[in-house]
């Protein structure tokens, strides 16, 4: 059934109003506008308000259409789309270059500032996502805005994707990497405009032990789940941690592990029948393999045969630092660096697409209670990406 003409007219008028509302006059105003759109990742957030990426994806779609891009909202999870845009080139067969910041942020619990205020104060923009990673997004978009008339004639076909769910589970990058093939990917992250061409793989290992509850006055009649977990964690500390430390990389240092949480028991005088713990595992590229979590789990079950464990590992990133576009980024002032964290770039690299992470701002401000990005860094980021596009 067709849409009534009246509805179409109203829709067109609404879009005109929205376009007027999304016409920032500078990269600073653009970053402020992005921060003011709540887009908290709903997974792991303690509040159901201000979550999800739909609002910011729709805003970005309007902004990108205004730059002449062909835009799609590709729903990955219900009401949580990727926004995917491209500027068709002036000839077929050009290599495809993707700018890919993520649209979601971590939660806002415990913040000491208005998380969605986008306040400009003391030469900084304050708010959740200002550093991670709406600052990178704004810098990329502002450069694309300035170059919009020239984009079709560049050596590469230019794509932009606002990826949902980077902060938890990375559903957005996994989906787009399965849908499209790119010749180079720049994931937007606060790297101080340096090229992160390699980072560690990661796995958050969740562990559960089970026991038999009973009165603590007669502990021999029950089975203590916390005691069982302590044996598992002792093995992790005394056996696995030294093995991780021996796995080294010239850029990234060594593999690491950290016991992050442990929870168990209900009362002091009740034998606990359940205990959970989580361990943060970080792997240098040579240490990582797709089976490594199962291998570690099998060893832990020799300590505790009924141990439950689960983890979804993220692969490491290792992109050839001699790639021609990395050389171009270096001409713009970037240095080659590695990172102990991981990001969306690895899921494109996993499928054979050269990928890096790059953007203005510092990871030191990411996820903090008073997150910010310095205006000076933001403006330098926009100029950097403009320079990069000018060399294509």
Protein Blocks (a to p, Z undefined) as FASTA:
>chain_A
ZZdfklmmmmmmmmmmmmmmmmcfbfklmmmmmmmpccbdfehpabfghiajklmmmmmm
mmmmmnopacddddfbghiacdddddddfbehiacddddddfbdcdfehiabdfklopae
ehiacdehklmomkmmmmmmmmmmmmmmmmmmmmbdcdddddehklgoplmmmmmmmmpc
cfbdcddddehhpacfbdcdddddddddddddddfklmmlmccfklmmmmmmmmmmmmmm
mmmmmpccfklopaddddfbdcedjbfklccfbdcddddddddfklpcfklmmmmmmmmm
mmmmmbccdddddddddddfkbfklmmmmmnopacdddfbdcfklmmmmnopacdddded
jfklgopakbccdfklmmmmmmmmmmmmmmZZ
